[in-house]
């Protein structure tokens, strides 16, 4: 039986659970840094227990479709485990396999479906140096071929020892849920992978910076999911600088570089002349997005409300940048910061307008399983598709938004609001 503090951690959603007093670091760790010293994370274990029990069994070899998908781990860096993923489909299963490598295609689906969608996605790989892209072996070549594919491709995996398939996926706060994984002796693409012409040309261009390659791919309608796969598998960048990038880092790096590229354009657009408020909700994630006239600034606030996945009592986190994109990592909001910023800058660029932005995100208890930062990116995009409310001042916008968020005083006293007041004083002077 686990110690009392572990059992109480798992029951954080109960009203009599003083979770934050015992584990105040959970909101910072979010199951990825092991700050409490308990492994595996009891909160993430609790999430797995909420999903339906699936048929399971040992598998030594597997032939199945890859969405396409791959995974590059971060543990042991600069020696990392990398390899492709393929779907294991039980004989009596009626569920359709994943046919897309972009988790955003699941947007709008219920959380239970999204969380369990990757349960049968098996990852096989082997340990290799991050600079092995200079002379890739058979495993990495297969992984890179899958990264380049635009559609599902069949993969054959031979495991060093049997692995248990059909178990519930594991979770973290950055990437999509992960199914079982194991050491692979051989990985091979069965048949022909469909590779977009632009992907083929960019990955073969060894004099192109990674950020410029991403720009060209975006202009060719290649989505963030595939771009991050290409980056993680060491297919972007100049010759000699290409490296394997852990999946979690690659997702954030892609969002960051694409948004910085947009910012270079947005800052030259004429300013907004009204304050605009956009709203959207998905999976108990409630977004209020305020755009204001003036010089660029970005402030994102996350309110993990009582009973949400990482806290039993509520917690507001925030990061910001002023005049230009931040250079230091957003340690409070982490990867969600960059995903949200990308969605905002895309919209500003489409309007041909510049300005500043404040995002308030309320996370409620119904978002009981983290499914990746794609959720933030897509919900922001969804908000931006809707007609905004217009206001003559930031104060009027805040007066509208404040009663609708979980911590109105934190909103009214945010860095962004204080910045707005100071800018008005400076302008008056």
ChimeraX attribute file (.defattr): number of C-alpha atoms within 10 A of each C-alpha:
attribute: neighborCount
match mode: 1-to-1
recipient: residues
	/A:1	5
	/A:2	8
	/A:3	7
	/A:4	8
	/A:5	12
	/A:6	15
	/A:7	13
	/A:8	18
	/A:9	24
	/A:10	18
	/A:11	19
	/A:12	22
	/A:13	21
	/A:14	13
	/A:15	12
	/A:16	10
	/A:17	17
	/A:18	17
	/A:19	23
	/A:20	18
	/A:21	10
	/A:22	14
	/A:23	15
	/A:24	15
	/A:25	17
	/A:26	22
	/A:27	18
	/A:28	16
	/A:29	16
	/A:30	20
	/A:31	23
	/A:32	15
	/A:33	12
	/A:34	14
	/A:35	16
	/A:36	14
	/A:37	8
	/A:38	10
	/A:39	10
	/A:40	11
	/A:41	23
	/A:42	18
	/A:43	23
	/A:44	23
	/A:45	17
	/A:46	16
	/A:47	19
	/A:48	19
	/A:49	11
	/A:50	12
	/A:51	17
	/A:52	11
	/A:53	11
	/A:54	14
	/A:55	12
	/A:56	14
	/A:57	12
	/A:58	11
	/A:59	14
	/A:60	14
	/A:61	18
	/A:62	18
	/A:63	18
	/A:64	22
	/A:65	24
	/A:66	29
	/A:67	24
	/A:68	29
	/A:69	27
	/A:70	26
	/A:71	25
	/A:72	26
	/A:73	20
	/A:74	17
	/A:75	10
	/A:76	10
	/A:77	15
	/A:78	16
	/A:79	17
	/A:80	20
	/A:81	23
	/A:82	29
	/A:83	30
	/A:84	31
	/A:85	30
	/A:86	29
	/A:87	26
	/A:88	20
	/A:89	19
	/A:90	15
	/A:91	6
	/A:92	7
	/A:93	9
	/A:94	8
	/A:95	9
	/A:96	8
	/A:97	20
	/A:98	20
	/A:99	15
	/A:100	17
	/A:101	21
	/A:102	18
	/A:103	21
	/A:104	18
	/A:105	12
	/A:106	15
	/A:107	16
	/A:108	13
	/A:109	12
	/A:110	11
	/A:111	20
	/A:112	14
	/A:113	11
	/A:114	19
	/A:115	25
	/A:116	23
	/A:117	22
	/A:118	23
	/A:119	22
	/A:120	25
	/A:121	30
	/A:122	27
	/A:123	24
	/A:124	30
	/A:125	28
	/A:126	18
	/A:127	18
	/A:128	20
	/A:129	15
	/A:130	22
	/A:131	17
	/A:132	15
	/A:133	21
	/A:134	13
	/A:135	9
	/A:136	15
	/A:137	11
	/A:138	12
	/A:139	21
	/A:140	23
	/A:141	18
	/A:142	18
	/A:143	30
	/A:144	23
	/A:145	21
	/A:146	32
	/A:147	29
	/A:148	23
	/A:149	24
	/A:150	20
	/A:151	17
	/A:152	21
	/A:153	22
	/A:154	19
	/A:155	23
	/A:156	20
	/A:157	25
	/A:158	20
	/A:159	20
	/A:160	15
	/A:161	13
	/A:162	14
	/A:163	19
	/A:164	15
	/A:165	24
	/A:166	22
	/A:167	19
	/A:168	27
	/A:169	24
	/A:170	19
	/A:171	24
	/A:172	18
	/A:173	20
	/A:174	21
	/A:175	21
	/A:176	23
	/A:177	22
	/A:178	23
	/A:179	25
	/A:180	20
	/A:181	19
	/A:182	20
	/A:183	20
	/A:184	21
	/A:185	15
	/A:186	17
	/A:187	25
	/A:188	19
	/A:189	21
	/A:190	13
	/A:191	9
	/A:192	10
	/A:193	18
	/A:194	14
	/A:195	15
	/A:196	14
	/A:197	10
	/A:198	16
	/A:199	25
	/A:200	13
	/A:201	12
	/A:202	20
	/A:203	19
	/A:204	15
	/A:205	16
	/A:206	17
	/A:207	13
	/A:208	16
	/A:209	16
	/A:210	22
	/A:211	18
	/A:212	16
	/A:213	23
	/A:214	27
	/A:215	18
	/A:216	15
	/A:217	19
	/A:218	14
	/A:219	10
	/A:220	13
	/A:221	10
	/A:222	17
	/A:223	16
	/A:224	19
	/A:225	20
	/A:226	22
	/A:227	24
	/A:228	26
	/A:229	30
	/A:230	27
	/A:231	28
	/A:232	30
	/A:233	30
	/A:234	25
	/A:235	29
	/A:236	30
	/A:237	23
	/A:238	16
	/A:239	16
	/A:240	11
	/A:241	14
	/A:242	22
	/A:243	21
	/A:244	29
	/A:245	27
	/A:246	24
	/A:247	22
	/A:248	22
	/A:249	18
	/A:250	22
	/A:251	27
	/A:252	22
	/A:253	20
	/A:254	24
	/A:255	26
	/A:256	20
	/A:257	18
	/A:258	23
	/A:259	22
	/A:260	20
	/A:261	16
	/A:262	18
	/A:263	22
	/A:264	12
	/A:265	15
	/A:266	24
	/A:267	20
	/A:268	12
	/A:269	16
	/A:270	14
	/A:271	19
	/A:272	19
	/A:273	15
	/A:274	16
	/A:275	22
	/A:276	21
	/A:277	25
	/A:278	20
	/A:279	22
	/A:280	18
	/A:281	16
	/A:282	20
	/A:283	19
	/A:284	16
	/A:285	20
	/A:286	20
	/A:287	23
	/A:288	20
	/A:289	22
	/A:290	24
	/A:291	25
	/A:292	25
	/A:293	19
	/A:294	17
	/A:295	16
	/A:296	19
	/A:297	20
	/A:298	23
	/A:299	21
	/A:300	26
	/A:301	24
	/A:302	22
	/A:303	22
	/A:304	24
	/A:305	20
	/A:306	19
	/A:307	23
	/A:308	23
	/A:309	25
	/A:310	31
	/A:311	24
	/A:312	24
	/A:313	18
	/A:314	18
	/A:315	17
	/A:316	19
	/A:317	16
	/A:318	19
	/A:319	18
	/A:320	19
	/A:321	17
	/A:322	14
	/A:323	13
	/A:324	14
	/A:325	18
	/A:326	15
	/A:327	7
	/A:328	7
	/A:329	13
	/A:330	17
	/A:331	12
	/A:332	19
	/A:333	18
	/A:334	17
	/A:335	25
	/A:336	23
	/A:337	28
	/A:338	28
	/A:339	27
	/A:340	24
	/A:341	26
	/A:342	25
	/A:343	21
	/A:344	27
	/A:345	25
	/A:346	18
	/A:347	18
	/A:348	24
	/A:349	17
	/A:350	10
	/A:351	13
	/A:352	16
	/A:353	19
	/A:354	26
	/A:355	24
	/A:356	24
	/A:357	25
	/A:358	23
	/A:359	26
	/A:360	24
	/A:361	23
	/A:362	22
	/A:363	26
	/A:364	20
	/A:365	19
	/A:366	13
	/A:367	17
	/A:368	23
	/A:369	26
	/A:370	22
	/A:371	22
	/A:372	22
	/A:373	25
	/A:374	26
	/A:375	23
	/A:376	22
	/A:377	21
	/A:378	20
	/A:379	25
	/A:380	28
	/A:381	19
	/A:382	17
	/A:383	20
	/A:384	20
	/A:385	13
	/A:386	11
	/A:387	11
	/A:388	16
	/A:389	14
	/A:390	15
	/A:391	17
	/A:392	12
	/A:393	15
	/A:394	21
	/A:395	15
	/A:396	12
	/A:397	19
	/A:398	18
	/A:399	12
	/A:400	14
	/A:401	19
	/A:402	17
	/A:403	12
	/A:404	13
	/A:405	18
	/A:406	20
	/A:407	17
	/A:408	15
	/A:409	11
	/A:410	15
	/A:411	21
	/A:412	16
	/A:413	11
	/A:414	16
	/A:415	19
	/A:416	24
	/A:417	17
	/A:418	11
	/A:419	14
	/A:420	17
	/A:421	13
	/A:422	12
	/A:423	14
	/A:424	10
	/A:425	10
	/A:426	9
	/A:427	8
	/A:428	7
	/A:429	6
